[in-house]
Amino acid sequence: MDNFNAGPSILPPAVLEQAAAAIRDFQGTGLSILEIGHRTALFQPVMEEARQLVRDLMQLHPDQEVLFLHGGASTQFMQVPMNLLPSNKKAAYTDTGIWSAKAIKEANLYGTVEIAGSSKEGGYRAIPRTLEIDPEAQYLHLTTNETVHGVQWQQIPMELDLPLVADMSSDILSRSLPFDRFGLIYAGAQKNMGPAGVNLVIVNKNLLGKADRRIPTMMDYREHIREESMLNTPPVFAVYVVLLTLRWVKEQGGIIEMEKRSIEKAKLFYDTLDALPMFNGPVATADRSHMNAVFTMNDPTLESAFLKACEAAGMIGIKGHRSVGGFRVSMYNALPLESVKALTSLMTDFAQQNG
């Protein structure tokens, strides 16, 4: 089975095997990972190792705190401005797709949002080439990779003199970046780092405590920092599977190796796409996502037949998002190059048979 699902998505086979074993018997205790206490000597090392592996893999600054929280990235759409944006201040956001638009909507509840750059009028098919940032903005928010529209910031504007906040849900751990220079990073685990149910937040603690509002305890990053992600019962199993995935990334060669593989998979797919007139890639070439490749067919009447061919070949998750249609191929870290080779071979054969 070749799993191209956009999320929840493919996990490394070794991770699945270890996770399944832990459900039956966690570390020889006779207990399932699903039934151990989160404040016990069994689970606390899991949380500590997971947080440290994030630090090591991403080479974080000492002031950056690593948290594992409930709620996924969608909760961060409100939690970020709640903690970082005073009600009488402004924040700069880029509008590059569905997910950044959702983040903008929530941020507007807590302060003034200025759109620094948008590709909405062009159908979200490119990354804005220029940014206009209000000098009073408290931070700039980016969605580094848009899973629905298939665009990705290939060049992050790191030179700006304000904190950078990034939703990295779908390209976390897939490429080398100066992670230590971000003010805040958040990422739902279920696309490239683990299963659904847990969210990674990396926040520079020096940005906190400046908002002029009372923040509910469960929404206050400072409270979670004090309790080392144990403010309430964490999603124990999800954190454990994230730990296994982080170990796998490290064993494979770290983020540098993940980036190398990602580039190879994306190049193979897009080279094939561009060579077949039957298919069309709507995204600007310079902004194509290495994680989520979107495409259509010039003859829509063939779409059903193509999907059936993919399904018959054991390829799942290729149908595009319901809001845009077409097709989408997600090439996350755990997806092997062989899966992309199989798909591109199928695309070539299908084009020859139906051209």
N, C-alpha and C positions, 0 to 999 in steps of 0.2 A: 504494500500500500504506500503510495506517495501522497503525503499530507501537505497540501498547500493552503490550509486554513489560515485566515488572517488573525484569529484569536477567539477563544483559546486555541492554541496551536501546537505544533509538533514539539516534543521533548526528546532529548537523547535517549536511545534505548537503554543505556546503562543506568540512567537516572530512573526510568520507569521500573526497571528490575529492582533497584535498591529501594525505591519507594514502596513497591508492592511487598517486598520482604519485610519492611518496617511496619507495614500494616498488620502483618501476622505476628511479628516478634521484633521489637525494637532493641537492638544491640544485646540480644541474648537475655533480656529481662523477663521474657514471657508475657510482656505487656505490648499492646499495639501502640504505635505512635499516636493513634487517635484517642487513647485513653490515659495518657500520662499528664500529670499536672504541669502547668506552664512555669511555675516557680520552683520546680523540683530540680535536683542535681542532674536529672536526666535531660531536661530540655534547656536549661539555661546555657549550657555550653553550645547548643545548637544556635541559639540567638547570637551569642557572642562571636562564634566563628563566622556566621553569615555576615554580620556587620563588619568584622575585620577583613574578610575576603573582599567585600566591596571596597573598603579602603585600599587594600593592596592592589587589586586589579585596576582601579581607577586612579590610583596615586593621588589621593585626596590631601588637602591641606588640613593641619591639625584643628583649625576652627570649624571645619565642616563636620556636622553631626550626621550620622547615618541612622535612619529610622525605618522600621517596618510597620506599616499602619493598615487599618481596615479601609475599605471604601473605594479602592481603585483610583485611577486618574481623575475620574469625573468628580469625586469628592474634592480633589485638589483644585479644581476650577474655582471653588469657593474658599477653600482653606488658605490658599496662597494669598489672595487679596485681604482676607480677614486678618491675617497675621502681618502682612507687609505693607498694606496700603491704608494710610490714614484717611479718614472720611473727607478731609478738605484738600487732599492731594491728588495727583494724577499718576496714572500708570500708562506705559506705552505697550501696545500689543500689535503683533503682526497677524494678518488675516489671510491664511493660506489654505484653508479647507474646513471641513465640517468640525473637526476637533478644536481648532483654534477659535472658530466662531462660537462654539459652546463655551470655551473659556472666557471669551470676551463678554458674553451674555451674563455670566455669573459675576465677573469682576465689576460690572456696572452697578451691582447692588451695594458695593462698598466704597466707591469713589468714582472719580472721572477717568474714563478710558479714552485715550487718544490712539487712533489707528496710525501706527508708524509706517505701515506699508500693507497693501492689499492686492491680491490677484483675483478677487471675487468677480470683477467684471469680465475677466477673460476665462471664467469657468474653472478657476483654480488649476490652471494647467502649467503654471510656472511660479517660481519664487520671485517676489518683488526685487527689482534690480537696485532700487534706491530706497533709503529709509529717511523719513522725516520725524525726528524724535524731539518732543517738547523738552526743553532744558530743565523743566521742573519735574519731569517724570521720575518716579521713585525706582522704577525698574523697567526693563524691556522683557516681554514674554514672547517666546518662540515655541512653536510646535515643530520639533526638528524633523519629523517625518509624518506625513499625512497618509494614513493607511487607506482611506477611501479614494482619494484622488491621485495617489501615487507620486507625490512630489516630496522632495527631501532637500533640506538645506545642506548643500555640499560645502559651502563656505560659511561658517558661523561668524557673525560680526563680533569678534572678541575684542576689538580695539576700542570699543565704546566706553565712555567714562561713567557708567552706571551699572548697577547689578543686573546680571543676566539670569533670567528664570526660564527654564526649558522643560517642556513636556517631552520626555524621551521614551515614552511608553513602547514605541515600536522599533526603535533602533538602539536601545540601551545595550551596551557591551558589544556592539557590532563594529565599532570603528574607534580609532585613537583620536582623542580630543583632549585639550587642556582642562580636564574636569575640575582641577583645583581652582580655576578662575571663575567658576559659576557661582552665583549667589544662592541659587536653589535649583535642584533637579528633581523631577518626580517621574515615576514610571510604573504603570500597572504591570504586574509580573507576567500576565498571561500571554503575551505576544513573543517575548524573546528571553525571558529570564526564569519562567516557572509556570505554575498553574494559576488559575483565577483565584482570587480571594485575598491577595495581599498586594500592597503598594509600597514601593521604595521611595523614600524622600531623603534627599541629601540637602541640608540647609546650613548656610554659614550663620552661626549663632550670633554674630555681631549685627545681623539685620533684624533681630527680633526685639520685641519690647518697645517698639516705637509707634505702634498703632494706637489711636486715641479711642479705643472701644474696649468694652468688656468682652473677652473671648471665652466662650464655653470651655470648660476644662478639657473635654475630649477633642476640641478643635485647636487647642493651644500647643504649638510645637514645643514650647519651653517645658510644658508638663511632660510630654513624651520623652524629651531629652533627659529630664531629671530621673525618669523611671526606666531609662534605657530600653524603650519600646515595650515596657511591661506595665504601662499605666492601667490597662485592663487586659483581659485574656486575649492574647494575640491569636491569629489564625495559625495554630501550631503546625498542622500538617502542611499548609501552603508554605510556611517559612522553611520547614524542613526540606521540601522539594526544591525551593530556591537555593538552599545551601548545597544540595546535591548538584544542582545545575552550575552554581558558582565553582564548585570543585572541578566539575567537568571542563568548564572554560579554562580554568587554570591548568589542568592536566594537558589540555590540547595545545597550550602555548599562549594562553591569555588573549587579551583584546587584539594584540597585533596579529595573531594567527586568525582570529575571527574576521578581522578586516580583510586579510588576504583572501580568505575563502569567499567572503561576501562579494568582493570585487570580481573574482573569477566566475561565480555563479551569475552575477548580474550581467557581466560582459557576454557570457554565452547566451543568455536569454535574449538580451536586446539585439545582439548581432543577428540572431535567428529571426527575431521579429522584423527587423529592418530589411532582411533579405527576402521576406515573403510578402508580396503585394496584397495578398488576401487579407492580411492583418494590418491594423493601424494602431500606432502608439500615440495618444493625444498629448502627452506631456512633453514640454520642451526638453530637448536632449540633455542640456546641461543640468536639469533639475530632476531627472528621473531617479526614482527611489531605488536603492539597492535592496530594500526590504519588501516592498509591495509594488510589483509591476502591473499596471493596468493597461488593457488593450481592448480593441473592438474588432469587428469584422466588417469589411466594406459591403458585404452582402449579408444583411441581418437574417435572411432566410436560412442561412447555414449555421446559425448559432446553436440551435437545438442539436443538430447532428454533431457538431464539434463537442458539445458537452457530453453527449452520449458516448462519443469515442473516448473521451477522457475517463468517464466512469467505467467503461468496459475495460480500460487499461489499468484500472485501480488507482486513478488519480482523483482525489477529492479536494473540495474547497476552491475550485477554480471560478465559480460563478461570481460575477462582480457584485459589489454592494448594491442593495436594493435601490438606493437613491440615485445611482448613476448608471447601473446596468453594465453590459459588457462583461469583461472577464478580469480576474485579478489573481496573480500568482504571488504568494507570500514566500519569501526565501530567507527565513530566519536562521539564526546560528545553527540550530539542530538539523536543518534540512540538508541532506547530503548532496554533493554535486551530482551524484548519479541520478537523483530525482529530476534535476533540471535537464540533464542529458536525455532522460526518458521523455520528458515533456517536449523538448525542442525537436526530438526525433519524430514524435507523434505529429507535431505541428507541420513539419516538413512533409511527412507522408500524406497528411490530410490535404495540404495545399496541392500536392501533385495529383491526388485522386479527384479533387473537386475544382481544380483550376480551369 
